[in-house]
Amino acid sequence: MPPVICDIAAAYFRNKIKKQIYGHGIGRHKTEEIFKLGMLDIDALSACLGDKKYFLGEQPTTLDASAFGILINTFGRPIESPLKECGLSKDNLTNFVTRIKAHFYPDL
């Protein structure tokens, strides 16, 4: 695809995503507020997990699958952010992600 077309497509989709984020509500906050809300969510996940193997005990549930999906995308991407830093500081969450990856996705 020619570079000019890539630039136009990127601008179009960036604008579309901004509208969606605004419509969901999170786009109505300042960047610092968004990170703060995310860090509160990370703190809540860490507190709920505590020292348990999985969120609801010894067996994984859909809650664990949902949490893993969010956490792996937060921890595993090559973009640094306050949210990633906060999450990586929670040993129980990093151990949880490692455990899920090793058990269900050993090829990752």
N, C-alpha and C positions, 0 to 999 in steps of 0.2 A: 504494500500500500504506500503511495507517495506520502512524504512527510507532511505536506500541507493538508492532506485528507486526514491523517492521524491527528494533527493538531485540531482540526475542526471537530472530529469525532470526540476527542478528549474533552474539549470545551463543552460540547453538547451534553455528554454524559456527566461531567462534573456539575453542570448547572442542574441537571435532572436529579442527581443525588442530593445536592444542597436543598432542593425543594422538598424531597422526601424526608430528609433529616429535619427540616424545619416543620414539616407536617406532623412528624412523630413527636415533636416537642423538644428533643435534645438540641436541635439547632437554634433554639431560642435563647440558649445560655451562652455566656462568654466561655472561651476556651478553658480558662482556669476553673470555672464552675463545673464544666463537663468533667475535667480530670478529678476534681474533688468528689463529685457524685460517683464516678467510677471507683475511686479509692475507697469510698464508703461501702460500695458493693463488694469490693475485694475483702475488706475487713469483715463484712457480714458473712461472706462465704468461708473465710478462715475460721471465724468463731463457730459457725454451724458445723464445720467439719471437725474441729477440735482435734483430738488424737485418734479419731476413728479411721478405719481403713477406707470406708466409703461413707457418703453423707448419711445414709440410713442404716448403717451397720456393716455387716461382714460381706454382703453381696451387693454388686453394683445394680443400680436401678436407672430409670430414665433420667432422674435428677442428676446422677453422676455423668451420664452421657451429655446432658445439656451443659453442665458446669465444665466438663472437659472441653467441649467445643469452644466455649468462650475463652477458657484459660489458655488452651494451646494456641489460639490465635492472638492472644495478648502476649504470652510469654515467648512464643516461637518465631515471631516475625522480626525481621532485621531493623525495625524502627524503634529507636529509643524514645521513651515517654515516661512521665511521672507515674502513669498507670502500670506500665510494665515494671518499673523500678519497685513500686509498692507491692505488686504481686510476687515478684521474685524474692522479696524480703520475708515472705511467709513460707517458712519451711514446710508446713503441713500441706500447703497448696502445691508447692513445687514437687514434693514427694508424691502427692496424689496424681499429678500430671505424669510423672515418670512411671508410676505404677500402672496407670491406664495404658500409656503408650507401650510399655513392655508386654502387658498382657494381651491387649487387643490389636496393637499395631506394631509388632516387632520389627517390621521392615522400615519404619520411619527413622 
